[in-house]
Amino acid sequence: MDKRIFSRISGIELLKIIAIFMIVLSHTVDSLRIGYANIFDLHLATVNLQKFILIMFRSFSPLGNTIFFVCSAWFFLDNNRTKKEKIFNMILDIWLVSVIILTTAYMLRHGNIDGMLILISFFPTTFESNWFLTCYILFYAIHGILNNIINSMSQKQLLRTTIFMVLLYVFANYIIMHGVFLASLLIIWVAIYFFMAYLKKYCTGIMSNLKLNCLLAFLGIAAHIGIMVATNFLGLNTKLFSNQLLHWASNSSPFFIITAISLLNIARQMKFKSYMVNYISSLSLLIYIIHENIIVREYYRPAVIRNMFFSLGTEHIVSWIFELAALIFICSLIISILYNATLRKIVGRFSTALYSRIKNIYLSFENFILKRSGNI
């Protein structure tokens, strides 16, 4: 039994598992859209209740992303250290899983794989095959620098900076359009990080108030559902809103951010210990990269959904999509357990050795630059 896994806060780890399942469910629903299984367009307003429920499921992926991020950010705020070996580990895990799936698919499909997908599979982090993990690695690499900036600020400076960033990269980006003011997921996360830092440093009463956080979590979800219902109603009556349902499925949604932080505060107060929960949670990133691998999402998941669609129809589509998502989650978990028990240990040793070699090369280069700079 790994003591490091057992020592984690099981409430937070359970929340991370729920977040990953929400992401798996959302991605499963996404395979219904035009360009995947060609069943129907999830952006369009509808009078069909089942389709609207599926659109709601699809919109919860950003909530899962935000929950996972704020759970990590809570601990990042207390630790300035960036473990370079961890970065190398994540990159190599992503690469090896991608190549294994590519190799398996190449044999099963007798080489019938798009050349661009092969290229992306060999460079999954560079081409953002799993964009969430690419952003996660980039944020983890700079979180220590952000902590130094935050800790050097007075309360007033931190408040003003937080308000400015939240208005610019959360509210404006959510209301106007995605990517406004050159926002990206990394910048949005930085804004959320500053917001969490202010709450953690100066609003401890709010962060520990269980009733308030339950209320805020409920209001956040209710507000998201309300704006989706309103947009659907307007879309049925106005062409301008007819294809805007997923506009609100945004990583900058203030409703999702409030909900995620509130759920984190609730989870922190769940006093129980479960090694199983903590262990499954420790495999979350592996579950993500396996279920959302580019070969899986381009070829196999849509093929399964198309077959189920033609076999089962749409009468109980919400039910069988949910069951399929659960099956994908379980299969990804089983593969993650096998990978973790075998190849991950080898990857860990290799990444440590690789990091040591690259570190020595970099330090030699750095010393050379510093010496040359002194002579200029």
NUDO-103612 format. One record per atom (N, C-alpha, C): residue in one letter; x, y, z. Coordinates in steps of 0.1 Angstrom, whole numbers, padded with zeros to 4 digits, always signed. Layout:
REM NUDO-103612
AXYZ
...
END
This chain:
REM NUDO-103612
M+0008-0012+0000
M+0000+0000+0000
M+0009+0013+0000
D+0007+0021-0010
D+0014+0034-0011
D+0009+0044+0000
K+0018+0047+0009
K+0014+0056+0020
K+0011+0070+0014
R+0017+0074+0004
R+0015+0087-0002
R+0001+0088-0007
I-0004+0077-0013
I-0018+0077-0018
I-0028+0077-0007
F-0025+0069+0003
F-0034+0068+0015
F-0035+0081+0022
S-0025+0089+0022
S-0025+0102+0030
S-0033+0113+0024
R-0037+0111+0011
R-0045+0122+0005
R-0059+0123+0011
I-0065+0135+0009
I-0078+0138+0014
I-0088+0131+0005
S-0095+0121+0010
S-0104+0112+0001
S-0116+0120-0004
G-0120+0130+0003
G-0131+0138-0002
G-0128+0145-0015
I-0116+0151-0015
I-0111+0158-0027
I-0109+0148-0038
E-0103+0136-0035
E-0100+0126-0045
E-0113+0121-0051
L-0123+0119-0043
L-0136+0115-0048
L-0142+0125-0058
L-0140+0138-0055
L-0145+0149-0063
L-0138+0148-0077
K-0125+0145-0077
K-0117+0144-0089
K-0122+0132-0098
I-0126+0121-0091
I-0131+0110-0099
I-0144+0114-0105
I-0153+0121-0098
I-0166+0126-0104
I-0163+0135-0116
A-0153+0144-0114
A-0149+0153-0125
A-0145+0145-0137
I-0136+0135-0136
I-0132+0128-0147
I-0143+0120-0154
F-0153+0115-0146
F-0164+0108-0152
F-0173+0118-0160
M-0174+0130-0154
M-0182+0140-0162
M-0175+0143-0175
I-0162+0144-0175
I-0155+0146-0188
I-0157+0135-0198
V-0156+0122-0193
V-0158+0110-0201
V-0172+0111-0207
L-0182+0114-0199
L-0196+0114-0203
L-0198+0125-0214
S-0192+0137-0212
S-0193+0147-0221
S-0186+0144-0235
H-0175+0137-0234
H-0168+0133-0246
H-0176+0122-0254
T-0182+0113-0246
T-0190+0103-0252
T-0202+0109-0260
V-0208+0119-0254
V-0219+0126-0260
V-0214+0133-0273
D-0202+0139-0272
D-0197+0147-0283
D-0195+0138-0295
S-0194+0125-0294
S-0192+0116-0305
S-0205+0115-0313
L-0216+0121-0308
L-0229+0121-0316
L-0229+0132-0326
R-0220+0142-0325
R-0222+0154-0333
R-0217+0153-0347
I-0221+0162-0355
I-0217+0162-0369
I-0202+0162-0370
G-0196+0153-0378
G-0181+0152-0380
G-0176+0141-0372
Y-0184+0135-0363
Y-0180+0122-0356
Y-0189+0111-0361
A-0200+0108-0355
A-0208+0098-0359
A-0220+0103-0368
N-0220+0116-0370
N-0230+0122-0379
N-0244+0118-0376
I-0248+0119-0363
I-0261+0116-0359
I-0270+0129-0357
F-0265+0138-0349
F-0272+0151-0349
F-0262+0162-0344
D-0266+0174-0346
D-0258+0186-0343
D-0262+0190-0329
L-0252+0190-0320
L-0255+0194-0306
L-0256+0209-0303
H-0253+0217-0313
H-0254+0231-0311
H-0268+0237-0313
L-0277+0229-0319
L-0290+0234-0324
L-0300+0233-0313
A-0309+0243-0312
A-0320+0243-0302
A-0329+0232-0306
T-0336+0226-0296
T-0344+0214-0298
T-0356+0214-0289
V-0367+0207-0294
V-0379+0205-0285
V-0378+0191-0280
N-0368+0183-0284
N-0367+0170-0279
N-0360+0169-0265
L-0367+0165-0255
L-0361+0165-0241
L-0348+0157-0240
Q-0348+0145-0246
Q-0336+0136-0245
Q-0324+0143-0252
K-0326+0149-0263
K-0315+0156-0270
K-0310+0168-0261
F-0320+0175-0255
F-0316+0186-0246
F-0308+0181-0234
I-0311+0170-0229
I-0304+0164-0217
I-0290+0160-0222
L-0289+0155-0234
L-0275+0151-0239
L-0267+0164-0241
I-0273+0174-0246
I-0266+0187-0248
I-0261+0192-0234
M-0269+0190-0224
M-0265+0194-0210
M-0253+0186-0206
F-0254+0172-0208
F-0242+0164-0205
F-0230+0169-0212
R-0232+0172-0225
R-0220+0177-0233
R-0214+0190-0227
S-0223+0198-0222
S-0218+0211-0216
S-0211+0210-0203
F-0211+0198-0197
F-0205+0197-0184
F-0190+0193-0184
S-0185+0191-0196
S-0170+0189-0197
S-0162+0200-0191
P-0165+0213-0194
P-0157+0224-0188
P-0158+0224-0173
L-0170+0220-0168
L-0171+0219-0153
L-0162+0209-0147
G-0161+0197-0154
G-0152+0187-0150
G-0138+0192-0150
N-0134+0199-0161
N-0121+0204-0163
N-0118+0214-0151
T-0127+0223-0148
T-0125+0233-0138
T-0124+0227-0124
I-0132+0217-0121
I-0132+0210-0108
I-0118+0203-0107
F-0113+0197-0117
F-0100+0190-0116
F-0089+0200-0114
F-0090+0212-0121
F-0080+0222-0119
F-0080+0228-0105
V-0092+0232-0100
V-0092+0239-0087
V-0088+0229-0076
C-0090+0216-0077
C-0085+0206-0068
C-0070+0206-0067
S-0064+0207-0079
S-0049+0207-0080
S-0044+0221-0075
A-0051+0232-0079
A-0047+0245-0075
A-0047+0247-0060
W-0056+0241-0053
W-0057+0242-0039
W-0043+0238-0032
F-0037+0228-0037
F-0024+0223-0032
F-0013+0230-0038
F-0014+0234-0051
F-0003+0242-0057
F+0000+0255-0049
L-0011+0261-0044
L-0009+0274-0037
L+0000+0273-0024
D+0001+0261-0019
D+0009+0259-0007
D+0023+0253-0010
N+0026+0252-0023
N+0039+0245-0026
N+0045+0252-0038
N+0056+0259-0036
N+0063+0266-0047
N+0071+0257-0056
R+0074+0245-0051
R+0083+0236-0058
R+0077+0230-0070
T+0084+0230-0081
T+0080+0223-0093
T+0089+0211-0095
K+0083+0199-0094
K+0091+0187-0096
K+0093+0185-0111
K+0105+0187-0116
K+0107+0186-0130
K+0106+0171-0135
E+0109+0162-0126
E+0108+0148-0129
E+0093+0145-0132
K+0084+0151-0124
K+0069+0149-0126
K+0065+0153-0140
I+0071+0165-0145
I+0067+0169-0158
I+0072+0159-0169
F+0084+0154-0167
F+0089+0144-0177
F+0081+0132-0176
N+0077+0128-0164
N+0068+0116-0162
N+0055+0117-0170
M+0048+0129-0168
M+0036+0131-0175
M+0037+0131-0190
I+0048+0138-0195
I+0050+0138-0209
I+0053+0124-0215
L+0061+0116-0208
L+0064+0103-0213
L+0052+0094-0212
D+0044+0095-0201
D+0032+0087-0200
D+0023+0090-0212
I+0021+0103-0215
I+0012+0107-0226
I+0017+0101-0239
W+0031+0102-0241
W+0037+0097-0254
W+0035+0082-0255
L+0039+0075-0244
L+0039+0060-0245
L+0025+0055-0247
V+0015+0060-0240
V+0001+0056-0242
V-0004+0059-0256
S+0000+0070-0261
S-0004+0074-0275
S+0002+0065-0285
V+0015+0061-0284
V+0022+0052-0293
V+0016+0038-0292
I+0013+0033-0280
I+0008+0020-0278
I-0006+0019-0285
I-0014+0029-0283
I-0028+0029-0290
I-0026+0030-0305
L-0017+0038-0310
L-0015+0039-0324
L-0010+0026-0330
T-0001+0020-0324
T+0005+0007-0329
T-0006-0004-0329
T-0014-0004-0318
T-0025-0014-0318
T-0035-0012-0329
A-0039+0001-0330
A-0049+0005-0341
A-0043+0002-0355
Y-0030+0005-0357
Y-0024+0003-0370
Y-0025-0011-0374
M-0023-0020-0365
M-0024-0035-0368
M-0038-0039-0370
L-0047-0034-0362
L-0061-0038-0363
L-0067-0033-0376
R-0063-0021-0380
R-0069-0014-0392
R-0060-0017-0404
H-0050-0025-0403
H-0041-0029-0414
H-0035-0017-0421
G-0031-0007-0412
G-0024+0005-0417
G-0033+0016-0422
N-0046+0014-0421
N-0056+0024-0427
N-0058+0034-0416
I-0048+0043-0414
I-0049+0054-0405
I-0044+0067-0411
D-0052+0078-0410
D-0048+0090-0416
D-0034+0095-0411
G-0026+0099-0421
G-0012+0103-0418
G-0011+0114-0408
M-0020+0123-0408
M-0019+0134-0398
M-0021+0129-0384
L-0031+0119-0383
L-0033+0113-0369
L-0021+0105-0365
I-0013+0099-0374
I-0001+0092-0370
I+0009+0102-0365
L+0010+0113-0372
L+0020+0124-0368
L+0016+0129-0354
I+0003+0132-0352
I-0001+0137-0339
I+0001+0127-0328
S-0001+0114-0331
S+0001+0104-0321
S+0015+0103-0316
F+0025+0106-0325
F+0039+0105-0321
F+0043+0118-0314
F+0036+0129-0315
F+0039+0141-0308
F+0026+0146-0301
P+0020+0138-0292
P+0007+0142-0286
P+0007+0155-0278
T+0018+0157-0271
T+0019+0169-0263
T+0021+0182-0271
T+0030+0181-0281
T+0032+0192-0290
T+0020+0196-0298
F+0013+0186-0303
F+0001+0189-0311
F-0012+0190-0302
E-0011+0190-0289
E-0022+0191-0280
E-0033+0181-0283
S-0028+0168-0285
S-0038+0158-0287
S-0047+0157-0275
N-0042+0158-0263
N-0049+0160-0251
N-0046+0174-0246
W-0054+0184-0251
W-0050+0198-0248
W-0051+0201-0233
F-0060+0194-0226
F-0061+0197-0212
F-0048+0194-0204
L-0042+0182-0208
L-0030+0178-0201
L-0018+0187-0206
T-0018+0191-0218
T-0008+0200-0222
T-0008+0213-0214
C-0020+0218-0212
C-0022+0231-0204
C-0018+0228-0190
Y-0022+0216-0185
Y-0019+0213-0171
Y-0004+0212-0168
I+0003+0207-0178
I+0018+0206-0176
I+0024+0220-0177
L+0019+0229-0186
L+0024+0242-0187
L+0021+0250-0174
F+0009+0248-0168
F+0005+0255-0156
F+0014+0250-0144
Y+0015+0237-0143
Y+0023+0232-0132
Y+0037+0237-0133
A+0043+0239-0145
A+0056+0244-0146
A+0058+0258-0141
I+0047+0266-0141
I+0049+0281-0138
I+0042+0284-0124
H+0036+0274-0118
H+0028+0277-0106
H+0037+0283-0095
G+0049+0279-0094
G+0058+0284-0084
G+0061+0299-0086
I+0063+0303-0098
I+0065+0317-0102
I+0052+0325-0098
L+0041+0320-0101
L+0028+0326-0098
L+0027+0328-0082
N+0031+0318-0075
N+0030+0319-0060
N+0039+0330-0055
N+0051+0331-0061
N+0060+0342-0057
N+0054+0356-0059
I+0047+0357-0071
I+0041+0370-0074
I+0029+0372-0064
I+0021+0362-0062
I+0010+0364-0053
I+0014+0367-0038
N+0024+0360-0034
N+0029+0363-0020
N+0036+0376-0018
S+0040+0382-0029
S+0047+0395-0028
S+0037+0407-0028
M+0024+0403-0031
M+0014+0414-0032
M+0007+0416-0018
S+0003+0429-0016
S-0005+0432-0005
S-0020+0427-0008
Q-0028+0427+0002
Q-0042+0423+0000
Q-0049+0431-0011
K-0047+0444-0010
K-0053+0453-0020
K-0048+0451-0034
Q-0035+0448-0035
Q-0029+0446-0048
Q-0035+0433-0054
L-0035+0422-0046
L-0041+0409-0050
L-0055+0410-0054
L-0063+0418-0046
L-0077+0420-0049
L-0079+0427-0063
R-0072+0438-0065
R-0073+0445-0077
R-0069+0437-0089
T-0058+0430-0088
T-0053+0421-0099
T-0063+0410-0102
T-0069+0404-0091
T-0078+0393-0093
T-0091+0399-0100
I-0096+0410-0096
I-0108+0416-0102
I-0106+0419-0117
F-0094+0425-0120
F-0091+0428-0133
F-0090+0416-0142
M-0083+0405-0137
M-0082+0393-0145
M-0095+0386-0147
V-0103+0385-0136
V-0116+0378-0137
V-0125+0385-0147
L-0126+0398-0146
L-0134+0406-0155
L-0130+0404-0169
L-0117+0405-0172
L-0112+0404-0185
L-0112+0390-0191
Y-0108+0380-0184
Y-0106+0367-0189
Y-0117+0357-0185
V-0125+0360-0176
V-0136+0351-0172
V-0150+0357-0178
F-0154+0368-0172
F-0167+0373-0176
F-0167+0378-0191
A-0158+0386-0195
A-0158+0390-0209
A-0157+0379-0219
N-0148+0369-0216
N-0146+0358-0224
N-0158+0349-0225
Y-0166+0348-0214
Y-0178+0340-0213
Y-0189+0346-0220
I-0191+0359-0218
I-0203+0366-0224
I-0202+0369-0239
I-0190+0375-0242
I-0188+0379-0256
I-0186+0368-0266
M-0174+0362-0264
M-0170+0350-0273
M-0158+0344-0267
H-0156+0331-0270
H-0145+0324-0265
H-0132+0329-0272
G-0122+0332-0264
G-0109+0337-0270
G-0108+0352-0271
V-0118+0359-0266
V-0118+0374-0266
V-0106+0379-0258
F-0100+0390-0262
F-0088+0396-0255
F-0077+0386-0255
L-0076+0377-0265
L-0065+0367-0266
L-0065+0357-0255
A-0076+0354-0249
A-0077+0345-0238
A-0074+0331-0243
S-0068+0323-0234
S-0066+0309-0237
S-0069+0302-0224
L-0069+0288-0224
L-0072+0281-0212
L-0062+0284-0201
L-0049+0285-0205
L-0038+0288-0196
L-0040+0301-0189
I-0044+0312-0196
I-0047+0325-0190
I-0059+0325-0181
I-0069+0317-0186
I-0081+0316-0177
I-0078+0309-0164
W-0070+0299-0165
W-0065+0292-0152
W-0057+0301-0143
V-0049+0310-0149
V-0041+0319-0141
V-0051+0329-0134
A-0061+0333-0141
A-0071+0342-0134
A-0079+0335-0123
I-0082+0322-0125
I-0089+0314-0115
I-0079+0312-0103
Y-0067+0310-0106
Y-0057+0307-0096
Y-0055+0320-0087
F-0055+0331-0092
F-0054+0344-0084
F-0067+0345-0076
F-0078+0342-0082
F-0091+0342-0074
F-0091+0333-0062
M-0086+0321-0065
M-0085+0311-0054
M-0075+0315-0043
A-0064+0321-0048
A-0054+0326-0038
A-0060+0336-0029
Y-0068+0346-0034
Y-0074+0356-0026
Y-0083+0350-0016
L-0092+0340-0021
L-0101+0334-0012
L-0094+0326-0001
K-0084+0319-0005
K-0076+0311+0005
K-0069+0319+0016
K-0064+0331+0011
K-0056+0339+0021
K-0065+0348+0029
Y-0076+0353+0024
Y-0083+0364+0030
Y-0098+0361+0033
C-0103+0349+0028
C-0117+0346+0029
C-0119+0332+0035
T-0112+0329+0046
T-0112+0316+0052
T-0126+0312+0057
G-0134+0323+0062
G-0147+0320+0067
G-0156+0315+0056
I-0156+0321+0044
I-0164+0317+0033
I-0160+0303+0028
M-0147+0300+0028
M-0142+0288+0023
M-0146+0276+0032
S-0148+0279+0045
S-0151+0268+0054
S-0166+0267+0058
N-0174+0276+0052
N-0188+0276+0055
N-0196+0266+0047
L-0199+0255+0053
L-0205+0244+0045
L-0218+0247+0039
K-0227+0253+0047
K-0240+0257+0042
K-0239+0267+0030
L-0231+0277+0031
L-0229+0286+0021
L-0224+0280+0008
N-0214+0271+0010
N-0208+0264-0002
N-0218+0255-0009
C-0226+0248-0001
C-0237+0240-0007
C-0247+0249-0015
L-0250+0260-0010
L-0259+0269-0017
L-0253+0275-0029
L-0240+0279-0029
L-0233+0284-0040
L-0232+0273-0051
A-0229+0261-0047
A-0228+0250-0057
A-0241+0248-0064
F-0252+0248-0056
F-0265+0246-0062
F-0269+0258-0072
L-0266+0270-0067
L-0269+0282-0075
L-0261+0282-0088
G-0248+0277-0087
G-0240+0277-0099
G-0245+0267-0110
I-0249+0255-0106
I-0255+0246-0115
I-0268+0250-0120
A-0276+0256-0111
A-0290+0261-0115
A-0289+0272-0125
A-0279+0281-0123
A-0277+0292-0132
A-0273+0287-0146
H-0264+0277-0146
H-0260+0272-0159
H-0272+0265-0166
I-0279+0257-0159
I-0291+0250-0165
I-0301+0261-0170
G-0303+0271-0162
G-0312+0282-0165
G-0308+0289-0178
I-0296+0292-0180
I-0291+0300-0192
I-0292+0290-0204
M-0290+0277-0202
M-0291+0268-0213
M-0306+0267-0217
V-0315+0266-0208
V-0329+0265-0211
V-0334+0278-0218
A-0329+0290-0213
A-0333+0302-0219
A-0328+0303-0233
T-0315+0299-0235
T-0309+0300-0249
T-0317+0290-0258
N-0321+0278-0253
N-0328+0269-0261
N-0342+0275-0265
F-0349+0281-0256
F-0361+0288-0259
F-0360+0299-0269
L-0350+0307-0268
L-0347+0318-0277
L-0344+0312-0291
G-0336+0301-0291
G-0332+0295-0303
G-0343+0289-0311
L-0354+0285-0304
L-0365+0279-0311
L-0374+0290-0317
N-0371+0302-0313
N-0379+0314-0318
N-0372+0324-0325
T-0358+0324-0324
T-0350+0334-0330
T-0338+0328-0337
K-0335+0331-0349
K-0325+0324-0357
K-0311+0328-0351
L-0310+0340-0345
L-0297+0344-0339
L-0292+0334-0328
F-0301+0328-0321
F-0297+0319-0310
F-0299+0304-0314
S-0303+0301-0326
S-0307+0288-0330
S-0295+0278-0328
N-0283+0282-0330
N-0271+0273-0329
N-0261+0277-0318
Q-0266+0283-0307
Q-0257+0288-0297
Q-0258+0281-0284
L-0264+0269-0284
L-0265+0262-0271
L-0252+0259-0264
L-0242+0255-0271
L-0229+0251-0265
L-0220+0263-0263
H-0225+0275-0266
H-0217+0287-0264
H-0214+0288-0249
W-0223+0284-0240
W-0221+0285-0226
W-0213+0274-0220
A-0210+0264-0228
A-0201+0253-0223
A-0187+0257-0224
S-0183+0266-0215
S-0170+0273-0216
S-0162+0271-0203
N-0149+0270-0205
N-0140+0269-0194
N-0139+0282-0186
S-0144+0292-0191
S-0144+0305-0184
S-0158+0308-0178
S-0167+0298-0177
S-0180+0301-0171
S-0178+0304-0157
P-0183+0316-0153
P-0183+0320-0138
P-0191+0310-0130
F-0202+0305-0136
F-0210+0296-0129
F-0203+0283-0125
F-0195+0278-0135
F-0187+0266-0133
F-0176+0268-0123
I-0170+0280-0124
I-0159+0283-0115
I-0164+0284-0100
I-0175+0291-0098
I-0181+0291-0085
I-0185+0277-0080
T-0191+0270-0089
T-0195+0256-0085
T-0183+0247-0081
A-0173+0248-0090
A-0161+0240-0087
A-0154+0243-0074
I-0153+0256-0071
I-0146+0260-0059
I-0155+0256-0047
S-0168+0258-0048
S-0178+0254-0037
S-0177+0239-0035
L-0177+0231-0045
L-0176+0217-0044
L-0163+0213-0037
L-0152+0219-0041
L-0139+0217-0034
L-0140+0219-0019
N-0146+0231-0015
N-0148+0234-0001
N-0157+0224+0006
I-0167+0219-0001
I-0175+0208+0005
I-0167+0195+0007
A-0159+0192-0003
A-0152+0179-0003
A-0141+0180+0007
R-0135+0191+0010
R-0125+0192+0020
R-0130+0189+0034
Q-0143+0190+0036
Q-0149+0188+0049
Q-0155+0174+0051
M-0153+0166+0040
M-0157+0152+0041
M-0146+0144+0048
K-0149+0140+0060
K-0139+0133+0069
K-0140+0118+0067
F-0133+0113+0057
F-0132+0098+0056
F-0120+0095+0048
K-0115+0083+0050
K-0103+0078+0043
K-0106+0066+0035
S-0102+0066+0022
S-0105+0054+0014
S-0093+0052+0004
Y-0086+0041+0006
Y-0074+0039-0002
Y-0079+0036-0017
M-0090+0030-0018
M-0095+0027-0032
M-0099+0040-0039
V-0106+0049-0032
V-0109+0062-0038
V-0096+0069-0042
N-0087+0070-0033
N-0075+0077-0035
N-0066+0071-0047
Y-0067+0057-0048
Y-0059+0050-0058
Y-0065+0053-0072
I-0079+0052-0073
I-0085+0055-0086
I-0083+0069-0090
S-0083+0078-0080
S-0081+0092-0083
S-0067+0095-0088
S-0057+0087-0083
S-0043+0089-0088
S-0041+0084-0102
L-0051+0077-0108
L-0051+0073-0122
L-0059+0082-0131
S-0064+0093-0126
S-0072+0102-0133
S-0066+0107-0146
L-0054+0111-0146
L-0048+0116-0158
L-0046+0105-0168
L-0043+0093-0164
L-0042+0081-0173
L-0056+0078-0179
I-0066+0079-0171
I-0080+0076-0177
I-0083+0087-0187
Y-0079+0099-0185
Y-0081+0110-0194
Y-0074+0107-0208
I-0061+0104-0207
I-0054+0103-0220
I-0057+0090-0227
I-0063+0080-0220
I-0067+0068-0227
I-0080+0070-0234
H-0090+0075-0226
H-0104+0075-0232
H-0105+0086-0243
E-0096+0097-0242
E-0097+0108-0252
E-0085+0108-0261
N-0078+0096-0263
N-0068+0095-0273
N-0074+0098-0287
I-0066+0104-0295
I-0071+0109-0308
I-0075+0097-0317
I-0069+0086-0316
I-0073+0074-0324
I-0086+0069-0319
V-0087+0068-0306
V-0100+0063-0300
V-0112+0073-0304
R-0109+0086-0302
R-0121+0095-0305
R-0124+0097-0319
E-0114+0095-0328
E-0117+0097-0343
E-0122+0084-0349
Y-0118+0072-0345
Y-0122+0060-0351
Y-0132+0051-0343
Y-0128+0048-0331
Y-0134+0037-0324
Y-0147+0041-0316
R-0146+0052-0309
R-0158+0057-0301
R-0170+0060-0311
P-0167+0068-0321
P-0178+0071-0331
P-0184+0058-0337
A-0175+0048-0340
A-0180+0036-0346
A-0189+0028-0337
V-0185+0027-0324
V-0194+0021-0314
V-0207+0028-0313
I-0207+0041-0313
I-0219+0049-0311
I-0228+0047-0323
R-0223+0047-0335
R-0231+0045-0347
R-0238+0032-0347
N-0230+0021-0343
N-0236+0008-0342
N-0247+0007-0332
M-0245+0014-0321
M-0255+0014-0310
M-0267+0022-0315
F-0265+0033-0322
F-0276+0041-0327
F-0285+0034-0337
F-0279+0026-0346
F-0286+0019-0356
F-0293+0006-0349
S-0287+0001-0339
S-0293-0010-0332
S-0304-0007-0322
L-0302+0004-0314
L-0310+0008-0303
L-0319+0020-0306
G-0316+0028-0316
G-0324+0039-0319
G-0322+0050-0309
T-0332+0059-0309
T-0331+0071-0300
T-0341+0071-0289
E-0349+0061-0288
E-0360+0061-0278
E-0354+0062-0263
H-0343+0055-0261
H-0336+0055-0248
H-0322+0059-0249
I-0319+0069-0258
I-0306+0073-0261
I-0298+0079-0249
V-0305+0086-0240
V-0299+0091-0228
V-0293+0080-0220
S-0302+0070-0218
S-0298+0058-0210
S-0286+0051-0216
W-0286+0048-0229
W-0275+0040-0234
W-0262+0048-0236
I-0263+0061-0238
I-0251+0069-0238
I-0245+0070-0225
F-0253+0071-0214
F-0248+0071-0200
F-0241+0058-0197
E-0247+0047-0201
E-0241+0034-0198
E-0229+0032-0206
L-0228+0037-0218
L-0216+0036-0226
L-0205+0044-0220
A-0208+0056-0215
A-0198+0064-0209
A-0192+0057-0196
A-0201+0050-0189
A-0197+0043-0177
A-0188+0031-0181
L-0191+0025-0192
L-0183+0014-0197
L-0169+0019-0202
I-0169+0030-0209
I-0156+0036-0213
I-0148+0040-0201
F-0154+0045-0191
F-0147+0049-0179
F-0141+0037-0172
I-0148+0026-0171
I-0144+0014-0164
I-0132+0007-0173
C-0134+0007-0186
C-0123+0001-0194
C-0111+0009-0194
S-0112+0022-0194
S-0100+0031-0193
S-0094+0029-0179
L-0102+0027-0169
L-0096+0025-0155
L-0088+0012-0155
I-0094+0002-0160
I-0087-0011-0160
I-0074-0011-0168
I-0074-0004-0179
I-0061-0003-0187
I-0052+0006-0179
S-0056+0016-0172
S-0048+0025-0164
S-0041+0017-0152
I-0049+0008-0146
I-0044+0000-0135
I-0033-0009-0140
L-0035-0015-0152
L-0025-0024-0158
L-0012-0016-0162
Y-0014-0005-0168
Y-0003+0004-0172
Y+0005+0008-0159
N-0003+0012-0149
N+0003+0017-0137
N+0012+0006-0130
A+0007-0006-0131
A+0014-0017-0124
A+0026-0022-0132
T+0027-0018-0145
T+0038-0024-0153
T+0047-0013-0159
L+0042-0007-0170
L+0050+0002-0177
L+0053+0016-0170
R+0044+0020-0161
R+0046+0033-0155
R+0058+0033-0146
K+0062+0022-0140
K+0074+0021-0132
K+0086+0023-0140
I+0086+0016-0152
I+0097+0018-0161
I+0098+0032-0166
V+0087+0038-0170
V+0087+0052-0174
V+0092+0061-0164
G+0089+0058-0151
G+0094+0067-0140
G+0109+0067-0139
R+0115+0055-0140
R+0129+0054-0139
R+0136+0060-0151
F+0130+0058-0163
F+0136+0064-0175
F+0135+0079-0175
S+0123+0084-0171
S+0122+0099-0171
S+0131+0105-0161
T+0134+0099-0149
T+0143+0104-0140
T+0157+0105-0146
A+0161+0094-0152
A+0175+0094-0159
A+0175+0104-0170
L+0164+0105-0178
L+0164+0115-0189
L+0165+0129-0184
Y+0157+0132-0173
Y+0157+0145-0167
Y+0171+0149-0162
S+0178+0140-0156
S+0191+0142-0151
S+0201+0146-0162
R+0200+0138-0173
R+0209+0141-0185
R+0206+0155-0191
I+0193+0158-0193
I+0190+0171-0199
I+0193+0182-0189
K+0192+0180-0176
K+0195+0190-0166
K+0210+0193-0167
N+0218+0183-0168
N+0233+0185-0169
N+0237+0193-0182
I+0230+0189-0193
I+0233+0196-0205
I+0229+0211-0204
Y+0217+0213-0198
Y+0212+0227-0197
Y+0221+0235-0188
L+0225+0230-0177
L+0234+0237-0167
L+0247+0241-0174
S+0252+0232-0182
S+0265+0235-0190
S+0262+0247-0199
F+0251+0246-0206
F+0247+0257-0215
F+0245+0270-0208
E+0239+0270-0196
E+0236+0281-0188
E+0249+0288-0183
N+0258+0279-0179
N+0271+0285-0174
N+0279+0291-0185
F+0278+0285-0197
F+0285+0291-0209
F+0280+0305-0212
I+0266+0306-0212
I+0260+0319-0215
I+0264+0329-0204
L+0263+0325-0192
L+0267+0335-0181
L+0281+0340-0182
K+0290+0331-0185
K+0304+0334-0187
K+0306+0343-0199
R+0300+0340-0210
R+0301+0348-0222
R+0295+0362-0220
S+0283+0363-0212
S+0277+0375-0210
S+0286+0385-0202
G+0294+0379-0193
G+0303+0388-0185
G+0314+0393-0193
N+0317+0387-0204
N+0328+0392-0213
N+0324+0402-0224
I+0310+0404-0225
I+0305+0412-0236
I+0305+0427-0231
END
